[in-house]
Amino acid sequence: MGFIQNIKEFIAPEEEENELELSEEEAKAVSAYEQAQDETASAIPTNANIVLFEPRGFEEAGEMANHIKHKRACCINLHKMPSELRQRTIDFLNGVVFGVGGSIKMIGENVILCSPRNLQVAGKIDVNNREEN
């Protein structure tokens, strides 16, 4: 049986599951900064054309994507998000916007506007804050 078992392991090895184990205290130690701002964000009226977001973590990007897919523009203030998650969120939303044929614009420092194809955005905002004389 040992030889057959070795052949099975060679052909289809069973991978060990590497799970991160946290103590109960560590699992509860998620800061208020990382918590979603409110749980009622999904209760946005269906006739809304623009939805405002101030995400604290990447897990809120899925809800933003759903609004964009349902032809609602999203104005997203990323100030309260850590910088590495900020870039990840922008990259994700860039893919969503590309998928629906929309556009994404920087309208302020760490503020973006994602709009679907059915909503045209006109004008330009200088995000460099340089005053010209």
C-alpha beads as a LAMMPS data file, in Angstrom:
LAMMPS data file: protein, C-alpha beads

133 atoms
132 bonds

1 atom types
1 bond types

-500.0 500.0 xlo xhi
-500.0 500.0 ylo yhi
-500.0 500.0 zlo zhi

Masses

1 110.0

Atoms # bond

1 1 1 0.000 0.000 0.000
2 1 1 2.883 2.390 0.636
3 1 1 3.995 2.318 -3.010
4 1 1 0.480 3.027 -4.322
5 1 1 0.055 5.834 -1.809
6 1 1 3.369 7.369 -2.979
7 1 1 2.173 7.256 -6.603
8 1 1 -1.125 8.919 -5.641
9 1 1 0.776 11.638 -3.809
10 1 1 3.029 12.155 -6.834
11 1 1 0.147 12.373 -9.323
12 1 1 -2.298 14.368 -7.214
13 1 1 -0.599 15.771 -4.139
14 1 1 -2.825 16.836 -1.318
15 1 1 -1.978 20.391 -0.422
16 1 1 -1.921 21.439 3.173
17 1 1 -4.220 24.312 3.975
18 1 1 -2.262 27.252 5.293
19 1 1 -4.669 29.248 7.391
20 1 1 -3.743 32.277 9.372
21 1 1 -4.710 31.628 12.940
22 1 1 -5.508 34.611 15.121
23 1 1 -6.359 34.642 18.754
24 1 1 -9.854 35.802 19.633
25 1 1 -8.444 39.087 20.893
26 1 1 -6.508 39.693 17.647
27 1 1 -9.580 38.916 15.561
28 1 1 -11.607 41.527 17.429
29 1 1 -8.815 44.101 17.232
30 1 1 -10.023 45.602 13.966
31 1 1 -9.876 49.317 14.520
32 1 1 -12.813 51.653 14.062
33 1 1 -10.829 53.193 11.208
34 1 1 -11.172 49.976 9.192
35 1 1 -14.885 49.507 9.860
36 1 1 -17.378 50.384 7.156
37 1 1 -18.853 53.823 7.732
38 1 1 -22.447 52.663 7.855
39 1 1 -24.381 49.576 6.960
40 1 1 -27.237 51.486 5.305
41 1 1 -25.272 52.413 2.184
42 1 1 -27.167 49.767 0.169
43 1 1 -30.432 51.549 0.956
44 1 1 -29.741 54.175 -1.702
45 1 1 -32.849 55.117 -3.697
46 1 1 -33.011 53.434 -7.090
47 1 1 -33.610 56.771 -8.842
48 1 1 -30.297 58.244 -7.606
49 1 1 -27.903 59.173 -10.410
50 1 1 -24.806 59.885 -8.305
51 1 1 -23.773 58.022 -5.158
52 1 1 -21.248 59.442 -2.691
53 1 1 -18.762 57.175 -0.912
54 1 1 -16.131 57.680 1.756
55 1 1 -14.713 54.154 2.076
56 1 1 -12.502 52.994 4.934
57 1 1 -11.425 49.696 3.373
58 1 1 -11.219 47.805 0.097
59 1 1 -14.240 45.640 0.954
60 1 1 -16.501 48.588 0.101
61 1 1 -15.236 48.652 -3.507
62 1 1 -17.676 45.902 -4.490
63 1 1 -20.663 48.049 -3.598
64 1 1 -19.222 50.940 -5.600
65 1 1 -18.767 48.605 -8.568
66 1 1 -22.393 47.465 -8.316
67 1 1 -23.605 51.067 -8.494
68 1 1 -21.434 51.737 -11.544
69 1 1 -22.761 48.577 -13.219
70 1 1 -26.314 49.779 -12.480
71 1 1 -25.579 53.027 -14.344
72 1 1 -25.021 55.276 -11.332
73 1 1 -22.006 57.547 -11.057
74 1 1 -19.916 57.298 -7.895
75 1 1 -18.045 60.177 -6.318
76 1 1 -15.474 58.578 -4.027
77 1 1 -13.507 60.399 -1.342
78 1 1 -10.463 58.237 -0.524
79 1 1 -8.994 60.466 2.207
80 1 1 -9.796 58.075 5.049
81 1 1 -8.321 55.028 3.332
82 1 1 -4.693 53.907 3.777
83 1 1 -2.571 54.742 0.711
84 1 1 -1.904 51.124 -0.337
85 1 1 -5.638 50.355 -0.264
86 1 1 -6.347 53.638 -2.035
87 1 1 -4.324 52.585 -5.078
88 1 1 -5.805 49.078 -5.035
89 1 1 -9.322 50.548 -4.970
90 1 1 -8.559 52.938 -7.840
91 1 1 -7.118 50.074 -9.912
92 1 1 -10.190 47.909 -9.236
93 1 1 -12.635 50.689 -10.089
94 1 1 -10.639 51.536 -13.200
95 1 1 -11.266 47.979 -14.392
96 1 1 -14.968 48.189 -13.575
97 1 1 -15.335 51.510 -15.395
98 1 1 -13.446 50.145 -18.412
99 1 1 -15.750 47.110 -18.423
100 1 1 -18.896 49.236 -18.650
101 1 1 -17.384 51.716 -21.123
102 1 1 -17.466 54.607 -18.664
103 1 1 -14.883 57.070 -17.441
104 1 1 -12.926 57.771 -14.279
105 1 1 -11.671 61.254 -13.388
106 1 1 -9.657 62.711 -10.557
107 1 1 -11.744 65.628 -9.291
108 1 1 -9.704 66.462 -6.212
109 1 1 -6.826 65.211 -4.123
110 1 1 -7.815 61.598 -3.370
111 1 1 -11.315 62.179 -4.790
112 1 1 -12.429 60.387 -7.953
113 1 1 -15.588 60.336 -10.052
114 1 1 -16.496 57.065 -11.748
115 1 1 -19.234 57.418 -14.306
116 1 1 -20.910 54.813 -16.501
117 1 1 -21.334 55.202 -20.245
118 1 1 -24.819 56.749 -19.969
119 1 1 -23.562 59.715 -17.902
120 1 1 -21.305 62.188 -19.676
121 1 1 -18.974 64.342 -17.584
122 1 1 -17.804 67.668 -18.993
123 1 1 -15.248 70.153 -17.700
124 1 1 -11.872 69.928 -16.070
125 1 1 -10.632 70.430 -12.538
126 1 1 -6.974 71.236 -11.880
127 1 1 -6.007 68.872 -9.063
128 1 1 -2.486 70.293 -8.779
129 1 1 -3.780 73.366 -6.876
130 1 1 -1.387 75.684 -8.685
131 1 1 -2.474 79.263 -8.915
132 1 1 -1.629 80.891 -12.203
133 1 1 -0.998 84.641 -12.245

Bonds

1 1 1 2
2 1 2 3
3 1 3 4
4 1 4 5
5 1 5 6
6 1 6 7
7 1 7 8
8 1 8 9
9 1 9 10
10 1 10 11
11 1 11 12
12 1 12 13
13 1 13 14
14 1 14 15
15 1 15 16
16 1 16 17
17 1 17 18
18 1 18 19
19 1 19 20
20 1 20 21
21 1 21 22
22 1 22 23
23 1 23 24
24 1 24 25
25 1 25 26
26 1 26 27
27 1 27 28
28 1 28 29
29 1 29 30
30 1 30 31
31 1 31 32
32 1 32 33
33 1 33 34
34 1 34 35
35 1 35 36
36 1 36 37
37 1 37 38
38 1 38 39
39 1 39 40
40 1 40 41
41 1 41 42
42 1 42 43
43 1 43 44
44 1 44 45
45 1 45 46
46 1 46 47
47 1 47 48
48 1 48 49
49 1 49 50
50 1 50 51
51 1 51 52
52 1 52 53
53 1 53 54
54 1 54 55
55 1 55 56
56 1 56 57
57 1 57 58
58 1 58 59
59 1 59 60
60 1 60 61
61 1 61 62
62 1 62 63
63 1 63 64
64 1 64 65
65 1 65 66
66 1 66 67
67 1 67 68
68 1 68 69
69 1 69 70
70 1 70 71
71 1 71 72
72 1 72 73
73 1 73 74
74 1 74 75
75 1 75 76
76 1 76 77
77 1 77 78
78 1 78 79
79 1 79 80
80 1 80 81
81 1 81 82
82 1 82 83
83 1 83 84
84 1 84 85
85 1 85 86
86 1 86 87
87 1 87 88
88 1 88 89
89 1 89 90
90 1 90 91
91 1 91 92
92 1 92 93
93 1 93 94
94 1 94 95
95 1 95 96
96 1 96 97
97 1 97 98
98 1 98 99
99 1 99 100
100 1 100 101
101 1 101 102
102 1 102 103
103 1 103 104
104 1 104 105
105 1 105 106
106 1 106 107
107 1 107 108
108 1 108 109
109 1 109 110
110 1 110 111
111 1 111 112
112 1 112 113
113 1 113 114
114 1 114 115
115 1 115 116
116 1 116 117
117 1 117 118
118 1 118 119
119 1 119 120
120 1 120 121
121 1 121 122
122 1 122 123
123 1 123 124
124 1 124 125
125 1 125 126
126 1 126 127
127 1 127 128
128 1 128 129
129 1 129 130
130 1 130 131
131 1 131 132
132 1 132 133
